[in-house]
Amino acid sequence: MQAGKTKTSDQQPRESTADPFGVRGRHVYCIGIGGCGVSALARMLRSGGAIVSGSDRARSPVVRDLDADGYRVLLDQQAGE
């Protein structure tokens, strides 16, 4: 059985309400975290218990909001680093 799945009385797997995404306690790094899709994914993962940080090219309003909400966002995306 996969992590985050539990068995019901009829033995059908279902999502566990304790960790529905299977990410609780895992570190997730999101490149492009200031984008509308990746920022939403970052928030979803964090709501599931993941430890989320990321990077983006610019300090946009979305990046400022993530920073204000306690996400660690780096603004240096140089190649090779």
C-alpha beads as a LAMMPS data file, in Angstrom:
LAMMPS data file: protein, C-alpha beads

81 atoms
80 bonds

1 atom types
1 bond types

-500.0 500.0 xlo xhi
-500.0 500.0 ylo yhi
-500.0 500.0 zlo zhi

Masses

1 110.0

Atoms # bond

1 1 1 0.000 0.000 0.000
2 1 1 1.277 3.497 -0.810
3 1 1 2.214 6.020 1.881
4 1 1 -0.707 8.206 2.863
5 1 1 -3.264 5.516 2.030
6 1 1 -5.419 3.638 4.515
7 1 1 -7.855 0.772 4.100
8 1 1 -11.571 1.178 4.630
9 1 1 -13.770 -1.589 5.988
10 1 1 -14.307 -2.921 2.442
11 1 1 -10.505 -2.915 1.876
12 1 1 -10.546 -0.098 -0.698
13 1 1 -7.580 2.306 -0.369
14 1 1 -8.466 5.905 0.450
15 1 1 -6.473 9.003 1.304
16 1 1 -5.507 9.373 4.946
17 1 1 -6.821 12.601 6.426
18 1 1 -3.684 12.903 8.559
19 1 1 -1.341 13.332 5.544
20 1 1 -3.379 13.474 2.321
21 1 1 -0.430 14.363 0.051
22 1 1 2.199 12.132 1.683
23 1 1 4.506 15.126 2.236
24 1 1 4.333 15.784 5.981
25 1 1 7.808 16.635 7.243
26 1 1 9.452 16.469 3.810
27 1 1 11.512 19.352 2.418
28 1 1 10.289 20.675 -0.947
29 1 1 12.180 23.291 -2.999
30 1 1 10.136 25.093 -5.667
31 1 1 11.940 26.795 -8.556
32 1 1 9.817 29.668 -9.867
33 1 1 7.865 29.878 -6.612
34 1 1 6.564 33.350 -7.529
35 1 1 4.503 32.045 -10.425
36 1 1 0.758 31.582 -10.012
37 1 1 0.895 27.775 -10.396
38 1 1 4.040 27.068 -8.389
39 1 1 3.045 29.419 -5.557
40 1 1 -0.315 27.625 -5.326
41 1 1 1.485 24.274 -5.284
42 1 1 3.842 25.553 -2.568
43 1 1 0.889 26.610 -0.412
44 1 1 -0.871 23.276 -0.985
45 1 1 2.249 21.314 -0.034
46 1 1 2.774 23.425 3.084
47 1 1 -0.852 22.908 4.116
48 1 1 -0.116 19.186 3.878
49 1 1 2.797 19.508 6.290
50 1 1 5.751 19.910 3.924
51 1 1 8.621 22.283 4.683
52 1 1 8.600 24.515 1.594
53 1 1 11.137 27.005 0.276
54 1 1 12.040 28.145 -3.205
55 1 1 13.533 30.663 -5.584
56 1 1 12.424 33.100 -8.238
57 1 1 13.987 35.683 -10.541
58 1 1 12.281 38.765 -9.082
59 1 1 10.645 40.047 -5.912
60 1 1 7.070 40.149 -7.219
61 1 1 3.949 40.800 -5.126
62 1 1 3.437 37.010 -4.915
63 1 1 7.000 36.520 -3.641
64 1 1 6.455 39.285 -1.067
65 1 1 3.256 37.563 0.100
66 1 1 5.038 34.202 0.403
67 1 1 7.868 35.867 2.314
68 1 1 5.367 37.540 4.660
69 1 1 3.743 34.145 5.243
70 1 1 7.066 32.658 6.346
71 1 1 8.297 30.940 3.175
72 1 1 12.040 31.176 2.520
73 1 1 12.419 32.573 -1.000
74 1 1 15.798 33.154 -2.637
75 1 1 16.051 35.622 -5.518
76 1 1 19.284 34.364 -7.077
77 1 1 18.817 31.805 -9.840
78 1 1 22.269 31.868 -11.415
79 1 1 23.222 28.893 -13.561
80 1 1 25.594 26.448 -11.907
81 1 1 24.758 27.328 -8.332

Bonds

1 1 1 2
2 1 2 3
3 1 3 4
4 1 4 5
5 1 5 6
6 1 6 7
7 1 7 8
8 1 8 9
9 1 9 10
10 1 10 11
11 1 11 12
12 1 12 13
13 1 13 14
14 1 14 15
15 1 15 16
16 1 16 17
17 1 17 18
18 1 18 19
19 1 19 20
20 1 20 21
21 1 21 22
22 1 22 23
23 1 23 24
24 1 24 25
25 1 25 26
26 1 26 27
27 1 27 28
28 1 28 29
29 1 29 30
30 1 30 31
31 1 31 32
32 1 32 33
33 1 33 34
34 1 34 35
35 1 35 36
36 1 36 37
37 1 37 38
38 1 38 39
39 1 39 40
40 1 40 41
41 1 41 42
42 1 42 43
43 1 43 44
44 1 44 45
45 1 45 46
46 1 46 47
47 1 47 48
48 1 48 49
49 1 49 50
50 1 50 51
51 1 51 52
52 1 52 53
53 1 53 54
54 1 54 55
55 1 55 56
56 1 56 57
57 1 57 58
58 1 58 59
59 1 59 60
60 1 60 61
61 1 61 62
62 1 62 63
63 1 63 64
64 1 64 65
65 1 65 66
66 1 66 67
67 1 67 68
68 1 68 69
69 1 69 70
70 1 70 71
71 1 71 72
72 1 72 73
73 1 73 74
74 1 74 75
75 1 75 76
76 1 76 77
77 1 77 78
78 1 78 79
79 1 79 80
80 1 80 81
